Amino acid sequence: MERQFPRLSVSLPKLRRNASEIVTRCAAKGIDVCGVIKGCTGIPQVARAFLDAGVKQLGSSRLEQIVRCRQAGVPGPYLLLRIPGLSELPEVVRWCDISLQSELTTLDALEAECARQNKNHRVIVMVDLGDIREGYWDQDEMVAVCAHAERDLTHLELAGIGVNLGCVGSVQPTPEKMNDLLALRDRVEKAIGRKLDIVSGGATSSFTLVHWNTMPEGINHLRIGENILLGKDLQLEWGIEDMNYLAMDTFTLTAEVIEVKTKPSYPQGQLCIDAFGHKPTYVDYGIQRRAILALGKADVGDEKALLPRDPGLTVWGASSDHCILDVTHCDREIKVGDTVDFSLAYSNLVYVTAREDVNVVCIEEGEVNS
Ligand SMILES: *Cc1c(COP(=O)(O)O)cnc(C)c1O
């Protein structure tokens, strides 16, 4: 069954434009971009648009998305972003060209799997510079592991080293952190007696250093998803005003209105728990014009992160399958059967693209604003 709504429209020209704005700025600093497609569940047309714009690899945390794109004929090369589990290694060798790594056990097992499949595989070994997610904390250990990979793991090519910042630990990428990575690069290069190909300095948050022209020379690779897909975090959350060369309306989520009524904004009766077991507190905004959309948390995760395109329209709340809008002050009159458009936050995009019942439409034509 093909349903009309919710519909997710993807502007390929805008994505291509965002990608090439970023690729061009990075290239001017000697930096290659891995275009990260996991935010949109690896939509193959998006992956292709990234390649058209000149990204060096396509990156995803999930093997399924890499397989999806390869099977759709998108050539890659593919970089696996989430350090793989031992159980995943046969598929990693089969489908990925390069992967991030942070465990000796996994590297040894990867070597054995490569030998079994008679294939080579490139690896980037990760260091943790404070974001406390993946990567070596002990840099002596990391240098030793890199030397071991270089010397003993003949099916693996130690392509480089990398770091992740600004994720679980929300640590800001700074020139100092990048210099720490470069110092470690020097140690690894000394230990293996040759230059490394890749020094990967992080994700969207590290692009700020390119934008501000403060990226130390020697960082030659970034893995960028959100800033190409949505361009929102750095512009809206970080408040960077002169980054308006990136479009934030690349994806449009359209949902259908199924009820419009005038109701109180405060629940009536004795309050207990909501659909998700929480005990919310409510603000009494008085009587509202409230519209219900055929859309819910199951489609978008946090509905409060949605960005309504209609001035004056706000998202009041949602359960799994209903989203309630306050349309009291909306510029247009909202009626049953109307549709409402939203721009998306990253989490919304992750949820909505993973649903089989959301109609995804890739749009090739359309104006690209300058
Ligand atoms: C998701 C991810 C990225 C891309 O992050 P964005 O913030 O979307 O640019 C880069 N590197 C790793 C290891 C990731 O998991």
The ligand as an SDF file (V2000), in Angstrom:
LIG
                    3D

 15 15  0  0  0  0  0  0  0  0999 V2000
   27.6070   10.0610   12.6480 C   0  0  0  0  0  0  0  0  0  0  0  0
   29.0630   10.1690   12.5810 C   0  0  0  0  0  0  0  0  0  0  0  0
   29.6480   11.2080   11.8670 C   0  0  0  0  0  0  0  0  0  0  0  0
   28.8340   12.2960   11.2000 C   0  0  0  0  0  0  0  0  0  0  0  0
   28.2780   13.1400   12.1780 O   0  0  0  0  0  0  0  0  0  0  0  0
   27.5500   14.5010   11.7830 P   0  0  0  0  0  0  0  0  0  0  0  0
   27.4980   15.2320   13.0750 O   0  0  0  0  0  0  0  0  0  0  0  0
   26.2060   14.1360   11.2610 O   0  0  0  0  0  0  0  0  0  0  0  0
   28.3700   15.2030   10.7730 O   0  0  0  0  0  0  0  0  0  0  0  0
   31.0310   11.2510   11.7960 C   0  0  0  0  0  0  0  0  0  0  0  0
   31.7750   10.3170   12.4020 N   0  0  0  0  0  0  0  0  0  0  0  0
   31.2520    9.2970   13.1130 C   0  0  0  0  0  0  0  0  0  0  0  0
   32.1550    8.3190   13.7580 C   0  0  0  0  0  0  0  0  0  0  0  0
   29.8820    9.1930   13.2180 C   0  0  0  0  0  0  0  0  0  0  0  0
   29.3570    8.1710   13.9110 O   0  0  0  0  0  0  0  0  0  0  0  0
  1  2  1  0
  2  3  1  0
  2 14  2  0
  3  4  1  0
  3 10  2  0
  4  5  1  0
  5  6  1  0
  6  7  2  0
  6  8  1  0
  6  9  1  0
 10 11  1  0
 11 12  2  0
 12 13  1  0
 12 14  1  0
 14 15  1  0
M  END
$$$$
